[in-house]
């Protein structure tokens, strides 16, 4: 039994106690006991002071977190404003009033969307994270990428306006990307694109100086053919070793060293007095520029964001293909003016300058930590995704290269009946189409990637168009020859897409070997296409030095069959080509 005690209370407090005791389940004794327990209880943690202290501590933590969030938001807004002020050109005075009206309308729409989201009580970041998590957990393997890019309901209402706005600002976005990456453009992109430009120039300049070599050194057609092919022989033989060296030592050291070899080969070619010296100089040039493309592609993969690689690939191939443009009328005019020896002497100096620029300007290593990867050529060849890509890429790109280098000129002369000036004009347009096609494919790949469409889809579309162009050529459909052959040349720039696909399949540390092996397939395919075309065409008897139309149609049709088979193989379901983990990163 509880002890009984008596207490004296004031009239007011006694009246309040009486009123409180009238509540159901309450008595005067229980109320007094509870009050005394709270006042005199031994547990300090349950006192009002302790409770108040805990609440104040929690509020202090919340205020600190709020202050941190506000500082982060302020810094993000400041950086965003500085970026736009940097990349956005100043509007003329006549356009500022209209721009202010548009800005006010957009701000009102922005405020409306913010108000709607605040009322809903769901933040955009949390909604996006929840949507991606739900899509990743429920969607099949092949549909995850599409689900990740599904638009929120609030964005679907404005999808048409977003599409129009994106189409208007695509060029500005490309320029903005270049400005934002200006230091890397100058230190990485420019040195490697210069080397690739020289490689393209060395590859194609042989055609415009063949007559000068034959006249001065007494070379026959067989000598000229061997002099041209030795470049591709050393170029192709070096691809796999160069790929391994790129993965081991990086693009800077490999490209810088090989460009010195190319400069020495160009100087030797300029000073040659015999066919043997010409052959050795040409072979050294082929070896020296063998890493121009693969080293540049690997540099882009190592130093630039992954989503920008297709666009930069396109820019590199476009600017490098200008070497093929330079090797037509400009090179022919310069050789006529100063002679082929002086031209190769100038090229030797430019190549040496490029080697010095690579050694001095390009960063030594990528900004990410370098990891050792246990992987060999056999492992890359064993990856089913490589074999899904290689047949289509090699058959289409190799055919385009072969046609631009030899097949187009023969077709235009024998089938179309054009004179030398007409053939040279077509080749010039094809060189321009190759350059423009590289830029177009790079921009298209960049735009489609933002919509969740990978470069392999675009590559399949390019192959489809290329096959249709060849069908039109074989059937002699009434289409402009400039249009058809420009399409053939532009397909040669699809390396932009092929190397982007490899970048998605393999880690950065092995892109050199993967790109080198694919490039070997391209060159080998070009060699086989030229050989097959020549062998098939020679089965017909020439008329006044020109082979009949049926000869070329038969040769092109045989090559087209191989491309269609590779195209079907490429379009097989993706589940058949599951990713294989063939490397381990310690």
PyMOL commands that set and color helices and strands:
alter all, ss='L'
color gray80, all
select helices_A, chain A and resi 11-21+28-40+44-46+48-87+93-120+124-138+141-148+153-156+159-180+182-217+221-237+239-249+251-270+275-288+292-303+306-326+329-338+340-361+377-382+384-414+420-450+455-474+481-505+508-537+549-570+574-577
alter helices_A, ss='H'
color red, helices_A
deselect
rebuild
show_as cartoon
